[in-house]
Amino acid sequence: MASKKLNKGSSGQNRAASESYIDKYRQKDGVQETTTGLLYRMLEAGDGMTPTETDTVEVNQRIQLIGGKIIGDTYKEGMPDEFTMKEAIPGIREGLQLMHEGARYEFVVPPELAWGKKGVGNKIGPNAVLIFDLRLLKVVF
């Protein structure tokens, strides 16, 4: 009897695919990289406040895996997400602090700044890169 395997990839497969994707993304125009390895491009500038580690933020975001599978999309749902900075994965916590309210960025979050070697649930496999299309709507006090 064949076991049902979830299509989230093995740790080794994902690591190789992740490294390849990151290398290609680095070549795109306007891509910047932080010292931690977070890659990003500004899609639209903002002119409001910038969040700090202790703030709560309201964002619209589309989160996808490198194969194109979308695992969350508040743009489509029409309901922004609100969360504390401490609740965000490290890569998004870092990325949000680069943004001003109203800005829209694309982030490529390497596994070590996301869910790492473990992945999470049945959506995000081990060593998975996450791609965020994120708009900072507002910083909430």
C-alpha positions as CSV (number, residue, x, y, z in Angstrom):
1,M,0.0,0.0,0.0
2,A,1.6,3.3,-1.1
3,S,1.7,6.0,1.5
4,K,0.3,9.4,0.7
5,K,3.2,11.8,0.6
6,L,2.5,15.5,0.9
7,N,4.1,17.6,-1.8
8,K,6.3,19.8,0.3
9,G,9.6,18.3,-0.7
10,S,12.5,16.8,1.2
11,S,15.0,18.8,3.1
12,G,17.8,18.2,0.6
13,Q,15.6,18.8,-2.5
14,N,14.3,22.0,-1.0
15,R,17.8,23.2,0.0
16,A,19.1,22.8,-3.5
17,A,16.0,24.4,-5.1
18,S,16.2,27.3,-2.6
19,E,19.8,28.0,-3.2
20,S,19.2,28.0,-7.0
21,Y,16.2,30.4,-6.7
22,I,18.1,32.8,-4.4
23,D,21.1,32.9,-6.8
24,K,18.8,33.7,-9.7
25,Y,16.8,36.3,-7.7
26,R,20.0,38.1,-6.8
27,Q,20.5,38.9,-10.5
28,K,17.3,40.8,-10.9
29,D,17.3,44.6,-11.2
30,G,17.0,46.5,-8.0
31,V,17.5,43.5,-5.6
32,Q,19.2,44.3,-2.4
33,E,20.5,41.9,0.3
34,T,20.9,42.5,4.0
35,T,23.7,41.1,6.1
36,T,21.4,38.3,7.3
37,G,20.7,37.2,3.7
38,L,17.2,38.7,3.3
39,L,16.7,39.7,-0.3
40,Y,14.3,42.4,-1.3
41,R,13.1,44.9,-4.0
42,M,11.1,48.0,-3.4
43,L,8.0,47.9,-5.7
44,E,6.4,51.1,-4.4
45,A,7.8,53.7,-1.9
46,G,5.9,54.7,1.1
47,D,6.1,57.9,3.2
48,G,4.6,57.0,6.6
49,M,6.0,55.6,9.8
50,T,8.5,52.7,10.0
51,P,7.7,49.9,12.5
52,T,10.0,49.0,15.3
53,E,10.3,45.6,17.1
54,T,7.6,46.5,19.6
55,D,4.9,47.7,17.1
56,T,1.9,46.0,15.6
57,V,1.5,46.2,11.9
58,E,-1.4,45.9,9.4
59,V,-0.3,44.5,6.0
60,N,-1.5,43.0,2.8
61,Q,0.6,40.1,1.7
62,R,0.9,37.3,-0.8
63,I,3.1,34.5,0.4
64,Q,4.3,31.8,-2.1
65,L,6.8,29.0,-2.4
66,I,9.4,29.0,-5.1
67,G,7.3,26.6,-7.2
68,G,4.6,29.3,-7.4
69,K,2.2,27.7,-4.9
70,I,0.4,30.5,-3.0
71,I,0.1,29.7,0.7
72,G,-1.6,33.0,1.7
73,D,-3.0,36.0,-0.1
74,T,-4.7,38.8,1.8
75,Y,-4.9,40.9,-1.4
76,K,-7.3,38.3,-2.9
77,E,-9.2,37.8,0.4
78,G,-9.7,41.5,0.9
79,M,-8.8,41.3,4.6
80,P,-5.4,42.6,5.7
81,D,-3.4,40.8,8.3
82,E,-2.6,42.4,11.6
83,F,0.1,41.1,13.9
84,T,2.8,42.1,16.3
85,M,6.3,42.4,15.0
86,K,7.3,39.7,17.5
87,E,4.9,37.3,15.9
88,A,6.5,37.7,12.4
89,I,9.2,35.3,11.2
90,P,12.7,36.9,11.5
91,G,13.0,37.7,7.8
92,I,9.7,39.6,7.7
93,R,10.4,41.3,11.0
94,E,13.6,42.6,9.5
95,G,12.0,43.5,6.2
96,L,9.2,45.5,7.7
97,Q,11.7,47.7,9.5
98,L,13.0,48.7,6.1
99,M,9.6,49.9,5.0
100,H,7.5,53.1,5.5
101,E,3.7,52.9,5.7
102,G,2.3,52.7,2.2
103,A,5.3,50.9,0.8
104,R,5.2,47.6,-1.1
105,Y,8.2,45.3,-1.2
106,E,9.0,41.9,-2.5
107,F,11.0,39.8,-0.1
108,V,12.7,36.5,-0.7
109,V,13.2,35.0,2.7
110,P,15.8,32.3,3.0
111,P,14.9,29.2,5.2
112,E,17.1,30.4,8.1
113,L,15.0,33.6,8.4
114,A,11.7,31.7,7.9
115,W,10.8,28.2,9.1
116,G,14.3,26.6,8.7
117,K,15.0,22.9,8.6
118,K,11.6,21.9,10.1
119,G,9.1,23.7,7.9
120,V,5.6,24.1,9.3
121,G,2.5,22.1,9.0
122,N,1.7,20.6,5.6
123,K,2.2,23.9,3.7
124,I,5.8,24.8,4.2
125,G,8.4,22.1,3.8
126,P,11.9,21.9,5.3
127,N,14.5,24.4,4.0
128,A,11.8,26.3,2.0
129,V,12.3,29.8,0.7
130,L,9.3,32.1,1.0
131,I,8.4,34.9,-1.4
132,F,6.4,37.8,0.0
133,D,4.7,40.5,-1.9
134,L,4.0,42.8,1.1
135,R,2.4,46.2,1.5
136,L,2.7,47.9,4.9
137,L,-0.7,49.5,5.4
138,K,-0.1,51.0,8.8
139,V,1.8,50.9,12.0
140,V,-0.6,50.4,14.9
141,F,0.4,51.5,18.4
